Amino acid sequence: MSLGLIFMYSALALVVVVSGIGLITSRNAIYAALFLVLNFVTVALLYIALGAPFIALAQVTVYAGSIMVLFLFVIMLLGAEQLPIAEPLRGQRVLGILLAVAFLAEMVLFVLLRGAPTVAGQAVSPDFSTPTTIGMLLFERYLLPFEMTAGVLLAATVGAIFMTRQPRPDRKGALPAIPEESKE
Amino acid sequence: MPMSYFIGLSVVMFALGILGVLMRRNPLVVFMSLELMFNSANLLFVAFSAYHQVLDGQLFVFFVMTTAAAEVAVGLALIVAVFKAKRTIDLDQMSSLKG
C-alpha cells in the first residue's frame, strides 16, 4: 500500500475520532452538533473509499443535512445550548468511563480471540454499488421493507406533529384545561 | 485497507457514543451520541458489504438511516414537549412520567 494512501486513511481516522471526542466534551450543544456534522461527512468519505457512493451521498443529505438541521433548529428553539454545568450524580462520570473502557476491552478481546478478517478484501468493481443496482435490489428483493419504511416515516411525522401541536382554543374562546403546573 | 482498520474505527466510535450517553445530561447531546453509535454500526455494515462483495449491507444502511430519521423526529418532538411542560430539559429532572 502506498504511503499516501496510509496517510489519507490515518487522517480520516484521526478526524473521526477527534470529532467524536469533541462531540462528547463540548459544553455548547451547537458545537457538539457541528462536530457531529464533521464526523458524518468524514464517514461519508470513508464510504466513498469503500465503493459505496450512493450510501455516502445519502449520508451527507440525510444525516449531515436534514437530521442535523433538525437538531440545530431544536437547540436554538429551546435555547438549550448552554445548560448549567452541575456536577452529575456522584461517581457517574467515573462509572461511565469505566464502563466504556470495559466495552473497549471486550471488543478488542473479541477481535483478538475470534480472529476478525485482517486482510483487505479485493477491490470492488466500479459497477458493484451504483445507484442503479441499489435501486433494483431495493425495489425487488427489499420491496416490502421499503414500503414499511414509508409507513414508519409517515407515523413518525404524524406523531411529531401530534406531540408538539398547540392546544387550540375551543369555539367559545376558552383555553382547554391544562394542568396547573404547566401554566407559567 | 485491511478490515481491522474499519473494525477498530467503528469500535472507537461506538465507545465514544456510549461515553456520551452515559456522561452527558443534555438530552440533545445524548441523542447526538446515539447517532454516533448508529454511524459506527453503519460503517461496519458498509465495510463488510465491500469485503464480502454483497450489496445487502448497503441496503441495511439505507434502512437504518430512514429509521434514524424517524426516531430523531419523534425524539426531538418529545424533548420539545417536555421542555414546554417543565421549562427544562435536564435529564436529571425528567424523573416522573406525569408532566
Contacts between the chains, C-beta under 8 A, distances in Angstrom:
chain1	res1	chain2	res2	distance
A	1	B	1	7.7
A	5	B	1	7.8
A	9	B	1	5.5
A	9	B	5	6.5
A	13	B	5	7.3
A	13	B	9	5.4
A	16	B	9	6.2
A	16	B	12	8.0
A	16	B	13	6.5
A	17	B	9	7.6
A	17	B	12	5.7
A	17	B	13	7.5
A	17	B	16	7.4
A	20	B	12	7.4
A	20	B	13	5.7
A	20	B	16	3.9
A	20	B	17	7.6
A	20	B	36	6.0
A	21	B	16	6.5
A	23	B	16	7.3
A	23	B	20	6.5
A	23	B	29	7.4
A	23	B	32	6.0
A	23	B	33	6.9
A	23	B	36	6.5
A	24	B	16	6.0
A	24	B	19	5.5
A	24	B	20	3.8
A	24	B	23	6.9
A	24	B	24	6.5
A	24	B	29	7.2
A	24	B	33	6.3
A	29	B	26	5.7
A	29	B	28	5.2
A	29	B	29	5.9
A	32	B	28	7.7
A	32	B	29	5.1
A	32	B	32	5.8
A	33	B	28	7.9
A	33	B	32	6.5
A	36	B	32	5.0
A	36	B	35	6.5
A	36	B	36	6.8
A	39	B	13	7.9
A	39	B	36	6.7
A	39	B	39	6.9
A	40	B	39	6.7
A	43	B	39	5.7
A	43	B	42	7.6
A	43	B	43	5.8
A	46	B	6	7.7
A	46	B	9	7.9
A	46	B	43	6.5
A	46	B	46	7.9
A	47	B	43	7.8
A	47	B	46	5.5
A	49	B	1	7.5
A	50	B	6	7.9
A	50	B	46	5.3
A	50	B	47	6.0
A	50	B	49	7.9
A	50	B	50	4.6
A	51	B	50	5.4
A	52	B	46	5.0
A	52	B	49	7.1
A	52	B	50	7.0
A	52	B	58	5.4
A	52	B	61	7.9
A	54	B	58	7.1
A	55	B	42	7.8
A	55	B	46	5.9
A	55	B	58	5.2
A	55	B	61	5.2
A	55	B	62	6.9
A	58	B	62	6.5
A	58	B	65	6.0
A	59	B	42	7.7
A	59	B	65	7.2
A	62	B	65	5.2
A	62	B	66	7.8
A	62	B	69	6.1
A	63	B	35	7.2
A	63	B	39	7.4
A	63	B	65	6.8
A	63	B	68	7.7
A	66	B	69	7.1
A	67	B	35	7.1
A	67	B	68	7.1
A	67	B	69	6.0
A	67	B	72	5.3
A	70	B	72	6.1
A	70	B	73	7.0
A	70	B	76	6.0
A	71	B	28	6.6
A	71	B	31	7.3
A	71	B	32	6.7
A	71	B	72	7.4
A	71	B	76	7.2
A	74	B	28	6.8
A	74	B	76	4.8
A	74	B	79	6.6
A	74	B	80	6.4
A	75	B	28	5.9
A	77	B	80	7.0
A	78	B	79	7.5
A	78	B	80	7.0
A	78	B	83	5.2
A	78	B	89	6.4
A	80	B	26	6.8
A	80	B	28	6.3
A	80	B	83	7.5
A	80	B	89	5.5
A	83	B	25	6.8
A	83	B	26	5.1
A	83	B	89	7.6
A	83	B	90	6.3
A	86	B	25	7.7
A	88	B	23	7.1
A	88	B	25	6.1
A	88	B	92	7.7
A	89	B	92	7.6
A	92	B	22	7.4
A	92	B	23	7.0
A	93	B	23	5.6
A	95	B	22	7.5
A	96	B	18	8.0
A	96	B	19	6.0
A	96	B	22	3.5
A	96	B	23	4.4
A	97	B	19	6.9
A	97	B	23	7.7
A	99	B	18	7.0
A	99	B	22	6.3
A	100	B	15	5.0
A	100	B	16	7.9
A	100	B	18	5.1
A	100	B	19	4.6
A	100	B	22	7.1
A	103	B	14	7.6
A	103	B	15	5.5
A	103	B	18	5.9
A	104	B	11	6.7
A	104	B	12	7.6
A	104	B	15	4.9
A	107	B	11	4.4
A	107	B	14	7.8
A	107	B	15	7.7
A	108	B	11	7.4
A	111	B	4	7.3
A	111	B	7	6.0
A	111	B	8	8.0
A	111	B	11	7.8
A	116	B	3	6.4
A	116	B	4	6.5
A	116	B	7	5.6
A	117	B	3	4.6
A	117	B	4	7.9
A	117	B	51	6.6
A	118	B	2	5.4
A	118	B	3	6.3
A	118	B	4	4.7
A	119	B	2	6.1
A	119	B	3	7.2
A	120	B	1	6.0
A	120	B	2	5.0
A	120	B	3	7.0
A	121	B	3	7.1
A	121	B	50	5.9
A	121	B	51	3.8
A	121	B	52	7.3
A	121	B	53	7.3
A	122	B	53	7.5
A	124	B	50	5.3
A	124	B	53	6.8
A	128	B	50	7.9
A	128	B	53	6.9
A	128	B	55	7.2
A	129	B	49	7.8
A	129	B	55	5.9
A	129	B	58	5.8
A	133	B	55	6.4
A	134	B	55	6.8
A	134	B	58	6.4
A	134	B	59	7.0
A	134	B	62	7.6
A	137	B	55	5.7
A	137	B	56	7.5
A	137	B	59	5.9
A	138	B	59	6.4
A	138	B	62	7.2
A	142	B	59	5.5
A	142	B	63	7.9
A	145	B	63	6.1
A	149	B	63	6.2
A	149	B	66	4.7
A	149	B	67	7.3
A	152	B	66	7.1
A	152	B	67	6.4
A	152	B	70	5.1
A	153	B	66	6.3
A	153	B	69	7.0
A	153	B	70	5.4
A	155	B	70	7.5
A	156	B	69	7.7
A	156	B	70	3.5
A	156	B	71	7.4
A	156	B	73	4.8
A	156	B	74	5.2
A	157	B	73	6.7
A	159	B	73	7.8
A	159	B	74	5.3
A	159	B	77	6.9
A	160	B	73	4.6
A	160	B	74	5.8
A	160	B	76	7.5
A	160	B	77	3.9
A	161	B	77	7.9
A	163	B	74	7.6
A	163	B	77	4.3
A	163	B	78	6.4
A	163	B	80	7.7
A	163	B	81	5.0
A	164	B	77	4.9
A	164	B	80	5.2
A	164	B	81	6.1
A	179	B	85	8.0
A	179	B	99	6.6
A	182	B	84	7.3
A	182	B	85	4.8
A	182	B	86	7.9
A	182	B	99	6.4
A	184	B	87	6.4
